[in-house]
């Protein structure tokens, strides 16, 4: 089991075999979405989400939050917490690089 702390507007991405992973919200409010899983999920303090599918999990904090992830197999590509502005800057860099490749 691994514990994470996210500040409001930070998010984390869990890659790899996410089937069987359990996310338990200990403090705060979390937003979860998963590749291949229709709909998003909100978790409040004391609530949990169990992943039955292998798709990527993205967990965002709607308030300062503490949560644990247990089960499944951790991936070396699980990301570190990232803020929304950091995500936007990364996406802009990616789009700019794609544009340059397209027009090169």
Secondary structure, DSSP 8 states (H G I E B T S, - for coil): -EEEEE-TTEEEEE-S--TT-EEEEEESEEEEEETTEEEEEEEETT-EEE--S-S-EEEEESSSEEEEEESS---TT----EEHHHHHHHHHHHHHHHHHHHH-
